[in-house]
Amino acid sequence: MPRFIILPFIAALLWCSTPTMADTIKRIVHPDGRVEFTNVKSDSPGRASSKNETVFRYKDNNGIVAYSGTVPSVADFDVISFHCYACNPDSSVNWRTTPLFAGRYESEIKTAAQEHGVDPALVRAVIHAESAFNEKALSPVGAQGLMQLMPGTALEVGVQNAMVAADNIRGGVTYLAKMLDRFKGDTQLATAAYNAGPGTVNRYGGIPPYAETKAYVERVGILRERYASN
């Protein structure tokens, strides 16, 4: 899903970064006052690309706040912008060979999956597709954590803090189980609904004709098969 994050308070800090980063990370002020920081070239004025790009904020060895389009070597950093990992139709990732995150959050996934009767391999595939197991992931429209819960969805499934990994997984699995129940166990329709919303799936009578959603559903399916056989 296309997403952005509001960070007006770091505008001054951004321009204190190195000249190289100031040239590559842009500050976009939207008509409604929202401020977005992105390292993606825009296709139109005032609008950031929805491609899978991430900006990292960290302090360098001199204690200066810096920004990078690649994961910093320092241990402590913030993810400023994160887009659904498996949603970019033009992704160059080979989803049949890309390394899996086997063993990560094993007890949390197992507990939530058993509670709601959801295949743990599917849960792991959705986490991989949504955030690549990045518990700090924040999307441009505010989706949070491992399973990229939107604030409204988090409240719907009883999650107070979606940045807590165990709570995020519990909430994400609860919502995924609702989608599976709504679409009578059809995994493709359920994951399409997880990505594009159940109303959109109903409106189109199946997987919506969105390149992002079709790519997402296919990749979740591949990842599920791989996690199930791992």
NORWO-V406659 format. One record per pair of residues at least 4 apart in sequence whose C-alpha atoms are under 8 Angstrom apart, sorted by the first residue. I is the first residue (numbers start at 0). J is the second residue. If there is no record, write none. Layout:
I & J
I & J
//
This chain:
0 & 82
0 & 83
0 & 86
0 & 194
0 & 195
0 & 211
1 & 49
1 & 82
1 & 139
1 & 140
2 & 49
2 & 82
2 & 138
2 & 139
2 & 140
2 & 141
2 & 142
3 & 35
3 & 80
3 & 138
3 & 139
3 & 140
3 & 141
4 & 34
4 & 35
4 & 36
4 & 79
4 & 80
4 & 137
4 & 138
4 & 139
4 & 140
4 & 141
5 & 33
5 & 34
5 & 35
5 & 139
6 & 10
6 & 34
6 & 35
6 & 36
7 & 33
7 & 34
7 & 35
9 & 13
10 & 14
10 & 26
11 & 15
12 & 16
12 & 64
13 & 21
13 & 64
13 & 65
13 & 66
14 & 21
15 & 64
15 & 65
16 & 20
16 & 21
16 & 63
16 & 64
16 & 65
16 & 66
17 & 21
17 & 65
18 & 22
19 & 23
20 & 24
20 & 65
20 & 66
20 & 67
21 & 25
23 & 38
24 & 36
24 & 37
24 & 38
24 & 39
24 & 66
25 & 36
25 & 37
25 & 38
25 & 39
26 & 34
26 & 35
26 & 36
26 & 37
27 & 34
27 & 35
27 & 36
27 & 37
27 & 45
27 & 46
27 & 47
28 & 32
28 & 33
28 & 34
28 & 35
28 & 45
29 & 33
29 & 34
29 & 35
29 & 45
29 & 46
35 & 139
36 & 54
36 & 79
36 & 80
37 & 47
37 & 52
37 & 53
37 & 54
37 & 80
38 & 52
38 & 53
38 & 54
38 & 68
39 & 47
39 & 48
39 & 50
39 & 52
40 & 47
40 & 48
41 & 45
41 & 46
41 & 47
41 & 48
42 & 46
42 & 47
42 & 48
43 & 47
49 & 82
50 & 82
50 & 87
51 & 81
51 & 82
51 & 83
51 & 84
51 & 86
51 & 87
52 & 68
52 & 80
52 & 81
52 & 82
53 & 68
53 & 69
53 & 78
53 & 79
53 & 80
53 & 81
53 & 82
54 & 66
54 & 67
54 & 68
54 & 69
54 & 78
54 & 79
54 & 80
54 & 81
55 & 66
55 & 67
55 & 68
55 & 69
55 & 70
55 & 71
55 & 76
55 & 77
55 & 78
55 & 79
55 & 80
56 & 64
56 & 65
56 & 66
56 & 67
56 & 76
56 & 77
56 & 78
56 & 79
57 & 64
57 & 65
57 & 66
57 & 71
57 & 73
57 & 75
57 & 76
57 & 77
58 & 62
58 & 63
58 & 64
58 & 65
58 & 76
59 & 63
59 & 64
59 & 65
59 & 73
67 & 71
71 & 76
77 & 135
78 & 135
78 & 136
78 & 137
79 & 137
80 & 136
80 & 137
80 & 138
80 & 139
81 & 130
81 & 136
81 & 137
81 & 138
81 & 139
82 & 86
82 & 130
82 & 137
82 & 138
82 & 139
83 & 87
83 & 128
83 & 129
83 & 130
83 & 138
83 & 147
84 & 127
84 & 128
84 & 129
84 & 130
84 & 131
85 & 90
85 & 127
85 & 128
85 & 129
85 & 214
85 & 215
85 & 218
85 & 219
86 & 128
86 & 211
86 & 212
86 & 214
86 & 215
87 & 211
87 & 214
87 & 215
88 & 210
88 & 211
88 & 214
92 & 97
93 & 97
94 & 218
94 & 221
94 & 222
95 & 221
95 & 222
95 & 225
99 & 226
100 & 127
100 & 132
101 & 226
101 & 229
103 & 132
104 & 108
105 & 109
106 & 110
107 & 111
107 & 165
107 & 168
107 & 169
108 & 112
108 & 119
108 & 122
108 & 123
108 & 168
108 & 169
109 & 113
109 & 119
110 & 114
111 & 115
111 & 168
111 & 169
111 & 172
111 & 173
112 & 116
112 & 117
112 & 118
112 & 119
112 & 122
112 & 172
113 & 117
113 & 119
115 & 172
115 & 173
115 & 176
116 & 176
117 & 121
117 & 122
117 & 172
117 & 176
118 & 122
119 & 123
120 & 124
120 & 223
120 & 224
120 & 226
120 & 227
121 & 125
121 & 219
121 & 222
121 & 223
121 & 226
122 & 126
122 & 172
123 & 127
123 & 223
123 & 226
124 & 128
124 & 219
124 & 220
124 & 222
124 & 223
124 & 226
125 & 129
125 & 146
125 & 190
125 & 219
126 & 130
126 & 131
126 & 132
126 & 145
126 & 146
127 & 131
127 & 132
127 & 222
128 & 215
128 & 218
128 & 219
129 & 145
129 & 146
129 & 147
130 & 134
130 & 136
130 & 144
130 & 145
130 & 146
130 & 147
131 & 145
132 & 145
133 & 144
133 & 145
134 & 144
134 & 145
134 & 162
134 & 163
134 & 164
135 & 143
135 & 144
135 & 145
135 & 162
136 & 143
136 & 144
136 & 145
136 & 147
137 & 141
137 & 142
137 & 143
137 & 144
137 & 147
138 & 142
138 & 143
138 & 147
141 & 149
141 & 150
142 & 147
142 & 148
142 & 149
142 & 150
143 & 147
143 & 148
143 & 149
143 & 150
143 & 161
143 & 162
144 & 148
144 & 161
144 & 162
144 & 163
144 & 164
144 & 167
145 & 162
145 & 164
145 & 167
145 & 168
146 & 167
146 & 168
146 & 171
147 & 171
148 & 152
148 & 153
148 & 161
148 & 167
148 & 170
148 & 171
149 & 153
150 & 154
151 & 155
152 & 156
152 & 174
153 & 157
153 & 158
153 & 159
153 & 161
153 & 167
153 & 170
154 & 158
154 & 159
156 & 170
156 & 173
156 & 174
157 & 170
158 & 166
158 & 167
158 & 170
160 & 166
160 & 167
161 & 166
161 & 167
162 & 166
162 & 167
163 & 167
164 & 168
165 & 169
166 & 170
167 & 171
168 & 172
169 & 173
170 & 174
171 & 175
172 & 176
173 & 177
174 & 178
174 & 193
175 & 179
175 & 189
175 & 190
175 & 193
176 & 180
177 & 181
178 & 182
178 & 189
178 & 190
178 & 192
178 & 193
178 & 197
179 & 183
179 & 184
179 & 185
179 & 186
179 & 188
179 & 189
180 & 184
181 & 189
182 & 188
182 & 189
184 & 189
185 & 189
186 & 190
187 & 191
187 & 206
187 & 216
187 & 220
188 & 192
188 & 200
188 & 205
188 & 206
189 & 193
189 & 197
190 & 194
190 & 216
190 & 219
191 & 195
191 & 196
191 & 197
191 & 200
191 & 206
191 & 207
191 & 212
191 & 213
191 & 215
191 & 216
192 & 196
192 & 197
192 & 198
192 & 199
192 & 200
193 & 197
194 & 212
194 & 215
195 & 199
195 & 200
195 & 207
195 & 212
196 & 200
197 & 201
198 & 202
199 & 203
199 & 207
200 & 204
200 & 205
200 & 206
200 & 207
201 & 205
203 & 207
203 & 208
206 & 212
206 & 213
207 & 212
207 & 213
208 & 212
208 & 213
209 & 213
210 & 214
211 & 215
212 & 216
213 & 217
214 & 218
215 & 219
216 & 220
217 & 221
218 & 222
219 & 223
220 & 224
221 & 225
222 & 226
223 & 227
224 & 228
225 & 229
//
